[in-house]
Amino acid sequence: MHVIWTRNMFKTILHLLLTFLISLRYKITVKGLDKILAKGRKSIVFMPNHPALIDPVILISLLHKNFEPRPLADEGQVDKSWVRPLMKTLRAIVIPDLSKNGKDGRDAVLEGVQGIIDGLQQGDNILLYPAGRLYHSRHESIGANSSVSLVLKRVPKARVVLLRTTGLWGSSFSRANGMPSLTKHIALYVKTLLSAGFFFLPKREVLIEFAEPEDFPFGDEKLHINRYMEDYYNKIPQYNTAVPYYWWQGRRAKQVAEPEQQNINDDTSHIPAATKELVQAKLQELSGIETINHKDRLAQDLGMDSLVLVEYVVWLEQEFGVVLMNLDGVQTVAHCILAAAGEFSAPENGNELDVAEAWFKGKSKKALVLPEGESVAEVFLKQVEKNPDKVIITDQISGPKTYRQLLTGIFALNGGMEKLPEPQVGIMLPATVSAVVSYLSVMFAGKVPVMVNWTVGAGNMDYCLKNAGVKHVITARALYEKVKGQGADLDALGVRFIFLEELAASLSKAAKLKALFQAHFSVRKLKKADV
């Protein structure tokens, strides 16, 4: 009894806190909720559009008191220490990101759908986003997603309530200004709240409409159901709207230009005919459509959702040895063909960082002159001594790093690398700062770095690792899970995978300070390494 009371008290406090925080920035108008409440409070599927990351928070604050809906939550968004307890309290149904988890993710998604069905049959209310992703433009696009269709076929008596939110497109939580994050602008939010004395912050007007349509196409095919919902969500235009953060900037919202949509190359004229035929045959098998054109859209024209696309990705790896890292950008038959040829390149979730000014510091038209040296290690150390604070490498995850920062990373990992018994150490990482630091750390530990290509398939990887005498492979857990989920049996390779995230987390503050000290004063130690 005490546990239940504590849980309910926590829910009440959380609800009040969310409502208060939301009210500081948003002026919310709600229409139609009273009609939904009048018809009952059980077995309702609330299906909203998804213009911004903040709208689930707003909706839960509105619905929790009367409906306590169980939200579907993306694993990537909720797998954080401060979010997990909240999701547990809300009894969220967590599903993986298929673009990261592949085949294993597909099975987990189907388990999540079954969780929705079981919940509705037991009288629970569910908060389900039909599109399964944020707006990529000012229009909602559900495509061929099958979650709603699967649920309604199994629970035909469930009440369907559509929610349309307008006013959030253009906020810092939307993709109108790049890939958003719930924590990315915390410093800005705190600063603006303090400057406005908490209660005088300019507010963004948000309209949330509830509707339980009598003509909802319950028994129709998924594409018809999805088009019906898209028509409802897009009936009221969404505009890229900017609202000032500071009271002295005024309080009026203004409409700004829509973000430019990135076009992905779809020229397949140079791809061998045999490759095109294999891909088209596979897509015909998966979609059940006989006549396929290169311009056909996978969702709208072929009715393929992300669950079916995962099957294509697994086949792609088995047939061509290509691991497709970004499912989100694969939109057409041409993209599938390019992927099979290893030439598909899509924007990585629109999350590109601006190039830091430090990257251009000291830019010169003079020819690049490398110091003399008998090895990569010797040349690298000479550059460290000559330009310790010069930015030399960057990526979209780590940002720009100087020679000194690379050196700090090397010293931090060096001890762990030296303890490995074999002279060869594998590295399975994409072209990132982490890959470079791992390579140099292994090298300065007196061992041979062996770069592992995960796109060649598990069989070829097994042969190469055994042939090279590799027993330990450095990698990232996210990459490991993704490759494993896309069909590669990494556990059967007979090697121990060392995850950089866990290695970094195991370093004590003393170890980090020691690495920083060594990067400034103990470069000579690396000169003595048996490279």
C-alpha positions as a printed Julia matrix, in Angstrom:
531×3 Matrix{Float64}:
   0.0     0.0     0.0
   2.84    2.36    0.92
   4.56    1.65   -2.42
   1.38    2.47   -4.36
   0.88    5.68   -2.38
   4.49    6.72   -3.05
   4.15    6.0    -6.77
   0.91    7.97   -7.03
   2.41   10.88   -5.11
   5.4    10.9    -7.46
   3.06   10.93  -10.45
   1.09   13.83   -9.0
   4.22   15.88   -8.28
   5.6    15.11  -11.74
   2.33   16.16  -13.37
   2.22   19.45  -11.46
   5.88   20.18  -12.23
   5.47   19.5   -15.95
   2.34   21.65  -16.12
   4.11   24.52  -14.37
   7.26   24.37  -16.54
   5.25   24.16  -19.77
   3.14   27.16  -18.76
   6.25   29.34  -18.5
   6.91   29.16  -22.25
   3.69   27.96  -23.92
   0.19   29.39  -24.1
  -1.85   26.29  -24.84
  -5.4    26.24  -26.19
  -7.2    22.9   -26.03
 -10.29   22.03  -28.08
 -12.47   18.9   -27.98
 -10.97   17.17  -24.95
 -14.18   17.55  -22.94
 -16.11   15.56  -25.59
 -13.58   12.73  -25.41
 -13.8    12.63  -21.63
 -17.61   12.53  -21.73
 -17.53    9.23  -23.66
 -15.31    7.37  -21.19
 -11.74    6.94  -20.08
 -10.64    3.46  -21.15
  -9.18    1.64  -24.18
  -8.38    4.79  -26.15
  -5.62    5.11  -28.74
  -4.54    8.74  -28.74
  -2.81    9.35  -32.09
  -1.09   12.75  -32.45
   0.99   14.37  -35.14
   4.6    14.98  -34.13
   5.92   18.47  -35.0
   8.42   18.71  -32.11
  10.12   16.73  -29.34
   8.27   18.71  -26.71
   4.75   17.77  -27.84
   4.71   14.36  -26.04
   5.6    16.17  -22.81
   2.76   18.65  -23.35
   0.28   15.91  -24.21
   1.17   13.77  -21.21
   0.71   16.8   -18.94
  -2.75   17.32  -20.46
  -3.89   13.7   -20.46
  -2.31   12.22  -17.36
  -4.9    13.32  -14.81
  -7.91   11.76  -16.56
  -6.43    9.08  -18.84
  -2.89    8.16  -17.7
  -1.9     7.13  -21.24
   1.0     4.77  -21.75
   3.31    6.41  -24.29
   5.29    4.65  -26.98
   8.85    5.81  -26.48
  11.86    5.67  -28.79
  14.7     3.77  -27.14
  17.28    6.32  -28.27
  15.37    9.18  -26.64
  14.63    7.51  -23.3
  17.84    5.54  -22.71
  19.16    8.21  -20.36
  19.61    7.94  -16.6
  17.28   10.85  -15.84
  14.57    9.72  -18.28
  14.32    6.01  -17.49
  12.61    6.46  -14.08
  10.02    8.75  -15.69
   9.28    6.21  -18.41
   8.95    3.46  -15.82
   6.48    5.58  -13.86
   4.42    6.22  -17.01
   4.61    2.5   -17.93
   5.97    3.46  -21.33
   6.24    0.9   -24.12
   9.81    1.31  -25.35
  10.61    0.43  -28.96
  13.99    0.54  -30.72
  15.06    2.7   -33.63
  14.98    0.37  -36.64
  17.61    2.44  -38.44
  20.03    1.47  -35.65
  18.93   -2.01  -34.61
  18.08   -3.76  -37.85
  16.6    -7.25  -37.75
  16.68   -7.55  -33.96
  14.97   -4.16  -33.79
  12.2    -5.41  -36.08
  11.34   -8.2   -33.65
  11.4    -5.75  -30.73
   9.06   -3.36  -32.58
   6.58   -6.2   -33.14
   6.8    -6.99  -29.42
   6.03   -3.33  -28.74
   2.99   -3.48  -31.01
   1.83   -6.55  -29.12
   2.29   -4.58  -25.91
  -0.06   -1.91  -27.27
  -2.65   -4.55  -28.17
  -2.44   -6.22  -24.76
  -2.71   -2.85  -23.02
  -5.82   -1.8   -24.96
  -7.5    -5.14  -24.33
  -6.88   -4.62  -20.61
  -8.41   -1.13  -20.69
  -5.19    0.9   -20.85
  -4.96    4.09  -22.89
  -2.09    4.4   -25.38
  -0.28    7.42  -26.81
   0.79    6.26  -30.27
   2.47    8.43  -32.9
   1.4     7.08  -36.33
   4.39    8.58  -38.19
   6.87    7.23  -35.65
   9.18   10.18  -36.2
   9.39   13.96  -36.03
   8.2    16.21  -38.84
  10.9    16.5   -41.51
   9.04   19.4   -43.09
   5.93   21.39  -42.19
   3.71   18.49  -43.27
   3.05   15.23  -41.45
   4.1    12.18  -43.48
   3.09    8.74  -42.2
   4.07    6.9   -45.37
   3.45    3.16  -45.18
   3.86    2.75  -41.43
   1.82   -0.21  -40.33
   1.57    0.23  -36.55
  -1.93    1.75  -36.55
  -3.26   -0.83  -39.0
  -1.78   -3.74  -37.0
  -3.26   -2.48  -33.73
  -6.74   -1.75  -35.07
  -7.0    -5.15  -36.76
  -6.39   -6.82  -33.42
  -8.41   -4.39  -31.28
 -11.23   -3.18  -33.58
 -13.32   -1.88  -30.68
 -10.64    0.48  -29.4
 -11.55    4.15  -29.46
  -9.45    6.2   -31.87
  -8.78    9.81  -30.93
  -6.76   12.0   -33.29
  -4.76   14.89  -31.85
  -3.59   17.78  -34.01
  -0.95   20.1   -32.55
  -0.12   23.35  -34.33
   2.28   26.1   -33.33
   5.38   24.03  -32.48
   6.95   23.85  -35.95
   9.86   26.3   -35.77
  10.57   25.83  -32.06
  13.99   24.69  -30.87
  12.43   21.26  -30.3
  11.49   20.88  -33.99
  13.57   19.94  -37.0
  12.91   23.31  -38.61
  16.31   24.39  -37.27
  18.26   21.14  -37.41
  18.05   17.97  -35.36
  16.62   18.89  -31.93
  17.4    17.58  -28.48
  15.56   17.84  -25.17
  18.81   18.79  -23.43
  20.75   20.61  -26.17
  19.67   24.14  -25.21
  19.3    23.79  -21.43
  21.75   26.64  -20.77
  19.74   28.92  -23.09
  16.45   27.99  -21.41
  17.81   28.65  -17.9
  19.29   31.97  -19.01
  16.05   33.15  -20.62
  13.96   32.08  -17.62
  16.22   33.98  -15.25
  16.27   37.08  -17.47
  12.48   37.05  -17.62
  12.04   36.53  -13.88
  10.45   33.15  -14.71
   6.98   34.55  -15.35
   7.56   37.15  -18.08
   8.98   34.96  -20.83
   7.46   35.54  -24.3
   5.09   32.64  -24.93
   4.57   30.43  -27.96
   0.9    29.89  -28.8
   0.0    26.24  -29.29
  -3.33   24.8   -30.37
  -4.18   21.17  -29.54
  -7.36   19.72  -31.06
  -8.96   16.4   -30.12
 -11.28   14.56  -32.49
 -12.92   11.12  -32.45
 -14.05   10.86  -36.09
 -17.05    8.67  -36.81
 -15.89    8.01  -40.38
 -12.44    6.7   -39.39
 -11.58    3.87  -41.86
 -11.09    1.1   -39.28
 -11.21   -1.89  -41.63
  -9.32   -0.39  -44.58
  -5.8    -1.08  -45.8
  -2.95    0.69  -44.01
  -2.26    3.17  -46.84
  -5.88    4.34  -46.82
  -5.83    4.67  -43.02
  -2.55    6.6   -43.17
  -3.8     8.96  -45.89
  -6.89    9.66  -43.81
  -4.75   10.64  -40.82
  -2.36   12.72  -42.95
  -5.31   14.66  -44.38
  -6.53   15.42  -40.87
  -3.13   16.47  -39.53
  -2.28   18.6   -42.58
  -5.65   20.32  -42.88
  -4.33   23.24  -40.84
  -1.0    24.51  -42.27
   2.09   24.51  -40.08
   4.44   27.46  -40.5
   8.04   27.87  -39.4
   7.37   30.29  -36.55
  10.01   31.96  -34.38
   9.1    33.31  -30.95
  11.56   35.6   -29.07
  13.29   34.23  -25.98
  13.85   37.58  -24.26
  11.15   40.08  -23.25
  13.09   43.02  -24.71
  12.93   41.36  -28.16
   9.16   41.73  -28.1
   6.48   39.1   -27.76
   5.19   38.75  -31.29
   5.85   35.54  -33.2
   7.12   35.88  -36.74
   7.05   33.51  -39.68
  10.47   32.65  -41.12
  11.62   30.77  -44.22
  11.14   27.02  -44.31
  14.33   24.93  -44.09
  15.74   23.77  -47.42
  15.08   20.12  -48.15
  18.21   18.15  -48.97
  18.09   16.27  -52.25
  19.72   12.86  -52.4
  21.39   11.76  -55.61
  19.29    9.14  -57.42
  21.23    8.69  -60.68
  21.58    4.94  -61.33
  22.63    5.13  -64.99
  26.16    3.92  -64.19
  25.07    0.98  -62.01
  25.49   -2.47  -63.66
  22.28   -3.94  -65.07
  22.74   -7.13  -63.06
  22.7    -5.16  -59.79
  19.55   -3.3   -60.81
  17.79   -6.54  -61.74
  18.66   -8.22  -58.43
  17.45   -5.24  -56.4
  14.22   -4.85  -58.38
  13.48   -8.57  -58.03
  13.95   -8.37  -54.26
  11.74   -5.28  -53.97
   9.07   -7.02  -56.07
   9.22   -9.96  -53.67
   8.96   -7.77  -50.56
   6.27   -5.42  -51.85
   4.2    -7.88  -53.91
   4.14   -5.39  -56.8
   5.24   -6.71  -60.19
   6.0    -3.51  -62.09
   8.58   -1.31  -60.36
  10.13    1.94  -61.59
  13.36    3.49  -60.35
  11.46    6.62  -59.33
   8.89    4.69  -57.26
   8.71    5.71  -53.6
   9.04    2.81  -51.2
   6.27    3.95  -48.85
   3.72    5.73  -51.04
   4.07    3.62  -54.21
   5.22    0.21  -52.96
   3.61    0.26  -49.51
   6.89   -0.7   -47.79
   7.27    0.44  -44.2
  10.39    0.37  -42.04
   9.7    -3.22  -40.92
   9.83   -4.43  -44.52
  12.8    -2.21  -45.28
  14.78   -3.98  -42.57
  14.32   -7.25  -44.49
  15.81   -5.53  -47.54
  18.76   -4.28  -45.48
  19.5    -7.8   -44.16
  19.34   -9.16  -47.72
  21.6    -6.33  -48.89
  24.3    -7.29  -46.41
  24.07  -10.98  -47.34
  23.97  -10.45  -51.12
  26.36   -7.51  -51.57
  28.26   -7.27  -48.26
  26.91   -3.74  -47.74
  25.67   -2.58  -44.33
  23.26    0.31  -44.71
  23.78    2.6   -41.72
  20.94    5.09  -42.3
  17.49    3.73  -43.15
  15.83    7.1   -42.71
  17.07    8.49  -46.03
  16.13    5.45  -48.15
  13.01    6.7   -49.9
  12.98    5.34  -53.48
  13.86    2.3   -55.57
  16.83    4.26  -56.94
  18.17    4.69  -53.42
  17.97    0.91  -52.9
  19.93    0.33  -56.1
  22.6     2.85  -55.12
  22.85    1.22  -51.7
  23.49   -2.18  -53.31
  26.35   -0.6   -55.29
  27.78    0.94  -52.11
  27.09    4.46  -53.37
  24.15    5.56  -51.29
  24.75    8.63  -49.15
  21.96   10.24  -47.16
  21.98   13.06  -44.63
  22.48   11.51  -41.18
  19.19   12.57  -39.65
  19.77   16.18  -40.67
  22.02   16.5   -37.65
  25.08   18.08  -39.18
  27.1    20.4   -36.98
  28.54   23.66  -38.22
  32.3    23.54  -38.78
  33.97   25.1   -35.75
  36.01   28.27  -36.26
  38.98   26.53  -34.64
  39.2    24.27  -37.7
  40.18   27.26  -39.87
  42.52   28.89  -37.37
  46.0    29.36  -38.8
  44.77   28.63  -42.33
  47.5    29.32  -44.88
  48.12   28.97  -48.6
  51.58   27.59  -47.91
  52.25   24.03  -48.97
  51.84   21.49  -46.17
  55.24   20.26  -45.07
  55.45   17.18  -42.87
  58.49   16.65  -40.65
  60.84   13.82  -41.53
  60.4    10.54  -39.72
  60.77    6.82  -40.16
  57.24    5.97  -39.03
  53.76    7.41  -38.61
  54.36    7.48  -34.85
  57.53    9.56  -35.17
  55.96   12.07  -37.55
  52.89   12.37  -35.32
  54.95   13.11  -32.19
  57.01   15.74  -34.02
  53.77   17.44  -35.06
  52.53   17.29  -31.47
  55.65   19.08  -30.24
  55.5    21.64  -33.04
  51.74   22.42  -33.0
  50.23   21.03  -29.76
  47.18   23.29  -29.8
  46.41   23.1   -33.52
  43.09   21.47  -34.48
  43.94   18.49  -36.66
  40.83   16.31  -36.74
  37.08   16.57  -36.27
  33.86   14.66  -36.76
  30.13   15.2   -36.21
  30.14   13.4   -32.85
  33.32   14.51  -31.07
  33.85   17.91  -32.68
  37.3    19.43  -33.37
  40.31   18.01  -31.54
  43.85   19.33  -31.23
  47.08   17.32  -31.25
  47.19   17.72  -27.47
  43.66   16.37  -27.07
  44.52   13.35  -29.21
  47.56   12.81  -27.03
  45.4    12.95  -23.9
  43.13   10.27  -25.36
  46.13    8.11  -26.25
  47.55    8.26  -22.72
  44.09    7.53  -21.25
  43.69    4.34  -23.31
  47.34    3.32  -23.45
  47.37    1.33  -20.21
  44.42   -0.79  -21.24
  45.95   -1.51  -24.63
  49.28   -2.57  -23.11
  47.53   -5.17  -20.93
  46.1    -7.05  -23.94
  48.15  -10.24  -24.4
  48.16  -10.52  -28.2
  50.41   -8.39  -30.44
  47.51   -7.63  -32.82
  44.42   -5.67  -31.8
  41.38   -5.22  -34.03
  39.57   -1.89  -34.47
  35.99   -1.93  -35.77
  34.95    1.7   -35.98
  33.79    4.12  -38.69
  36.04    7.0   -39.75
  35.79    9.08  -36.57
  38.0    10.74  -33.97
  37.51    7.65  -31.8
  38.93    5.44  -34.56
  42.04    7.6   -34.85
  42.62    7.71  -31.07
  42.12    3.92  -30.89
  44.56    3.34  -33.75
  47.26    5.53  -32.18
  46.69    4.07  -28.7
  47.17    0.54  -29.98
  50.24    1.56  -31.95
  51.92    3.37  -29.02
  51.17    0.34  -26.83
  53.62   -1.54  -29.05
  50.94   -3.53  -30.84
  49.69   -3.81  -34.42
  46.31   -2.11  -35.13
  44.19   -4.25  -37.46
  41.29   -2.36  -39.07
  38.17   -4.54  -39.29
  35.68   -4.0   -42.13
  32.25   -5.05  -40.81
  30.56   -4.65  -44.22
  32.2    -7.78  -45.68
  29.96  -10.12  -43.7
  30.55  -12.34  -40.68
  32.18  -15.14  -42.7
  34.85  -12.91  -44.22
  35.39  -11.16  -40.88
  35.94  -14.51  -39.18
  38.54  -15.56  -41.77
  40.42  -12.23  -41.6
  40.48  -12.07  -37.79
  41.76  -15.62  -37.45
  44.32  -15.1   -40.21
  45.61  -11.95  -38.48
  45.67  -13.56  -35.03
  43.24  -11.03  -33.55
  41.57  -11.96  -30.26
  40.38   -8.5   -29.11
  38.46   -5.93  -31.14
  37.86   -2.32  -30.1
  34.46   -1.01  -31.16
  31.47    1.08  -30.08
  28.46   -0.67  -28.57
  26.06    1.2   -30.86
  27.92   -0.09  -33.94
  28.2    -3.59  -32.48
  24.45   -3.78  -31.79
  23.6    -2.35  -35.19
  25.79   -4.77  -37.17
  24.59   -7.66  -35.03
  20.99   -6.61  -35.52
  21.43   -6.55  -39.28
  22.23  -10.24  -39.43
  25.95  -10.58  -38.65
  26.59  -13.18  -35.92
  29.39  -11.32  -34.16
  29.25  -13.59  -31.12
  30.4   -16.5   -33.29
  33.65  -14.77  -34.3
  35.52  -16.01  -31.24
  36.9   -12.59  -30.27
  36.31  -10.35  -27.29
  34.82   -6.97  -28.15
  36.07   -4.02  -26.11
  33.52   -1.2   -26.07
  35.03    2.28  -26.02
  32.09    3.7   -24.08
  32.64    1.24  -21.24
  36.4     1.7   -21.36
  36.03    5.47  -21.09
  33.44    5.17  -18.29
  35.82    2.97  -16.28
  38.51    5.65  -16.18
  38.75    7.33  -12.79
  39.16   11.09  -12.4
  42.71   10.45  -11.27
  43.43    8.5   -14.47
  41.99   11.29  -16.6
  44.05   13.93  -14.79
  47.14   11.77  -15.18
  46.52   11.47  -18.96
  46.08   15.25  -19.19
  49.34   15.8   -17.28
  51.21   13.32  -19.46
  49.89   15.0   -22.63
  51.58   18.21  -21.47
  54.78   16.92  -19.9
  55.47   13.28  -20.84
  55.53   13.15  -24.63
  58.97   11.55  -24.39
  57.39    8.44  -22.92
  55.68    7.7   -26.22
  58.96    8.16  -28.09
  60.25    5.11  -26.25
  57.32    2.94  -27.39
  58.22   -0.11  -29.45
  56.36    0.92  -32.6
